[in-house]
Amino acid sequence: MIETRLLRQFIAVAEELHIHRAAERLHIAQPALSQAIARLEHKLGCTLFVRHPRGVHLTPAGDAFLTTARATLSTLHEGVTQAREVAAGIAGHLRVGSLALAGYPHLLQALRGFRQAWPKVRISLLQQPSAQLADGLLKGELDIAFMRHLPDLNERLHAQLILDEPLLLAVPADHPLAQAPRVRLAEVADEDFVFTPPALGNGFHQHLLALCERAGFSPRLHQQAAQMQTLVSLVACGFGVALVPSAVAQANQQAGVSFRALEQNPTLGLYMTTRRDAVAPPARRLAELLGSTTAPCPPR
């Protein structure tokens, strides 16, 4: 193994073509530099310089090794710089998991601002339900996720509320409540409901059930849809009514659906979630962009 110090000493002599001037440039004694060059030649098993009274000149082997020495130090410098930038969160790879982003302009603006501020960070986006996002964080496949709060959130994960959005009632466009300014949830107690499966986000599922129970009824779950867009389409086709976050309503406007506000003004949180033991530096920087609007996750 050749030390980088030897490479720098060799380059100095090759550029100065004089041991004394190279020693002055390196701020070391001339005999020490001569010994270092001799040690390098011994390691390589070839002569790098031809000595003469007025200085030195490179042998063909020395000329070839000069190119290698410069390239090696340049690559090392680039590697050190990149490592420091990755550690500081200004370069590298950020793996972001999220629910559908279309209805969250604040989050999209933060991602845009992050890309402008730190263009050396490559961002990968993965859209999944909350339960899968949590699993991806725990497996180390994601650095940060924007998801619903899970009632059984693993203690290795840390969640912060970044948005508390209204829940709306989605009804078919020809429904008697389709033009009502506000709706009491109890008014649809006898209706069929379209829900998402509990396995995709048990917190969301349980939250909606609890809202109905507080309104005095247990919803009749007629159909399930794994995707919110499909859920809204089922409402449009008359399969039932649904409770959806306002972001879903904003991103899934359809002619056959009407989204109505609820008198109870129920809300649903969107949480920025990371692993407690391993927050990637780029994820920390993205969290800082959203930090002014975050709030602690409520106790479970």
N, C-alpha and C positions, 0 to 999 in steps of 0.2 A: 504494500500500500504506500503510495507516494503522498506525502503531506502537501496540503495546499500552500503552506509556507515555502516549500521547496519550489513549487511551480511559480510562485510570485518572484522568488529570488532569481530563478532561471530566466523569466521574462525580462526582468530588469537588466540583467547582464546582456541578453540578446538584443535589447533595444539600445543600450548604451554602447555595447561592443567594447566595454572597458570595465575591468573589475573594480578599480578604484572609484570611478564615477558612479557605478551601480551601488557600491557600498555606501557612498555618501547619500545617494537617493533613498536607500533603505534604512539609513541611520544605524548601520552595523559596521563592525570592524572588517577591513579588507581580508585578513586571514580567515575570519569566520565565514565570509562569503565564499572564498576559494574552497574551503573545506566542504561547504554545503553543495557547491556545484560538483565537486569530486564525488560526494556521497550520492548525488542524483545520478551521475554517470555510472557509478557502480551498481545502483539499483536497476538501471535500464540495460546495463551490459553493453554500452556503446559510448563513443566519444561525441560530445555535443559541441565542443569548441576546440578550435586550434589556437593555441597561445602563441603570441609573438611579442616582441619588445614594446610595441606601441598599443597593444590591446589584444583583442581576441576577434575571431570571426566564426560564424556558424559552419559546422560541417553539414553535409546533406541530411544526416540523421537529425542534427540539431534544428535545421530549418523545418523539417517535417514535424518534429516534436513541438516546435513553437506554435504551430497551428493548433495542435491538439491541446496544449497547455492553455492557450487563450480560450478555446472553445469550452474546455472543462471548467475554468473559472467563471466564464460567462453563464454557463448552464447552472452552476452552483449558485451564483448570485441570483439568477432568475428564480431558482427553486426556493431560496431563502426568502426572497421578496414575496413569492406566492404563498408560502407557508404563513408568513406574518400577516398577510392580507386575509387569508382564510381564518386565522385565529382571531383577527379583529372584526370579522364579519363583513368585510368589504369585498370579498371574492369568494368563490366556491360554488356550492350548490344548495339551494333551498327547496325542500320538498314540502309543498303546501297541500293539505287536504281540506276539502270544504263541501258543504251542501251546494246546491245550485247557486251560482254567484249573480245571476242576472238581476235579481231583485235587491241587491245590496250595493248601491252606488258608493257608499262610504268605504266599504271594503275594497271595491274595485279601484277607487281613487287612491287608497293606501298602497295597493299593489303597484299602481302606476307610479306613484311617488317613490316607492322603493326602487323600482327599475331605473328611474331617472337619477336617483341619488347614488346607487351602487350598481352601475351597469356591468361590473365584472361578476356579479352573482347570477348564476343561471337558475331560473325558477321553473320548477315542474309542478303542474297543477293536477290534482286528482280529485274527482267528484265522486263522493260516496255517501251513504247514509251514516248517521252518527255512530252507531254501534261499530261499523266497519272502520270508521276513522279512528276511534279509540283503540281498536285492535292494531291498526297500522302504526299508531304512536308507540304502543307497548312493544311491538316487534322491531322498532327502529326503522320502519319503512317510511315514516313521515317525520318531519321536524316540527310542524305546527299544524293545527287543525281548527277550523271554524265550524262549530257543530252545536247541536242541542245538548243541554245538560242531561246526563244519565243519572238516574237515582242510585245506581250501583257503580258509580264512577270509581275506577281503580285508584287506590291511594297513591300510586306512583304517578298519577296525572294531576296536573294543576290547571284549573279553569278560571277564567276571568270573564265577566259579563261585558260585552262590548256593544250590545244592542238589545233593547227590550221593545219588541214590535207588537202591534195590535194583532189580535186574532179576529178573523172575519168569518162570516157565514156565507158559504157558496151555495146558491140555490139555482135551479134551472130558470132560464129567462122567462118562462111562462108561469112561474110559481106565484101564488098570491102575495108572497112577501118580497117579490123581486124589486118592487119600487118603494118599499118601506124605508124611511130615512134611518131608522134604527130598529133592531129586532131583539125581543127577549128570547133567550135560548129556550125557555120553556114552551114557546110557541111552536117549536118543531119537535116536541117530545114524542109525538106519534109518527114521525117521519122515519124512513130508512136512512141510515148514515153510511157514507163511504169513508173508510179509515185506511191508514197505512198499516202494514203488519207490525206487531210489537217487536219482532226480531230486528227490524231495521232501526229502531230507536224507541226503546221502551219508555224513556222519560217523556218523549213527546206523546206517545200513546196514552200513558197513564195520566198525563196532564189534561188531555182532552176528556178522558173518562171522568176525572175528578170535577171538571167544569160542569159536565152534564149532571153529575150526581148532586152538585151544589144547587143546580137549577131544579132539582126534584125528580129526576128520571135517569134511567139507565138507557143509553142509546142502543137502538136496534141496528147492529152492524150487518148490513146487507151485502156489501162488497168490500174487497180490499184491493189496494193498488200500491205497487212497490215504488212508483214514481209519482211525484206531485202532478206532473203534466197529465199523466193518465188519470189520476184521481179527479182532476178538474174536468177532463173530457167525459168521465163517467157521470159526473153531475150534469153536464150539458146534455147527455143522452137520457136523463131522467132516472138514473139508478138510485138517486137519493140526494141528500144534502151533505155538506162537509164543513168542517172547521179547518181553516187554513191560515197560515201566517200572511201578513200583508205583503211580504216580499214575493210570495207565491202568487198572490192575486195580481201584483204588478207585472210579473213575468209571464203570466198565463192568461191574458185577456182573451176571451173567446165570445163569439156572438151568442152562444146558447147558455151563458152563465152570467149570473148577477152576484156581485160580492157586496154584502151588507154589513154595516157596523153593528156591533152588539151593545146593548144597553149596559151590560156589566163591565164593559171596557177591559176584557181579559187580554193579557199580553203573554208573549213567549220570548224567552231569552235566546240570544245567539252568543256562544261562548268561544273565546280564544283559548285553546287547550294545548299544553305542552307537557313533556315529561319533566318531573321535578328534578331528576338526577342528571339530565343531559339536555340542556337547552342549547341548541346550535347557535353560534354567534349571529349568523344572518337572521335566524328566527327571533333572536333578542332585538335586533335592529327593527324588524318589522313590528314587533310588539311595541317598541318605543313610538313608532308612528301612530299607533292606535291607542297609546297609553293615556292620552288626555280624556278618552271617553270610556275607560275601563272602570269596572267596579268589582269588588270581591264576589266570588261565587257564593250563593247562599248555602248555609249548612245543610247537610243531607239528613 
